[in-house]
């Protein structure tokens, strides 16, 4: 029995599912669907760094700046989700075009 290689698994995945999974629950869930572990862990590390940086910066912030800090945090996570969604879709396209 032969197992499919990385590119075969990626080409067989539905690009729209990977994009949707990276946007809706976010944080690299589409990479799990594509079995792209390195990209998933990089995304998880970036999200963790973003959370930790936000928590550290909020320690000394005034109460009136809290809403702005939350908005910046949310926008950062949405940007991360958008970038990973686009990359997941482009990765499927790139592998299908090459093969």
Buried (B, 14 or more C-beta within 10 A) or exposed (E): EEEEEEBEBBBEBEBEBBBBBBBEEBBBBBBBBBEBEEBBEBBEEBBEEBEEEBEEEEEEEEEEEEEEBEEBBEEBBEEBBBEBBEBBBEBBEEBEEEE
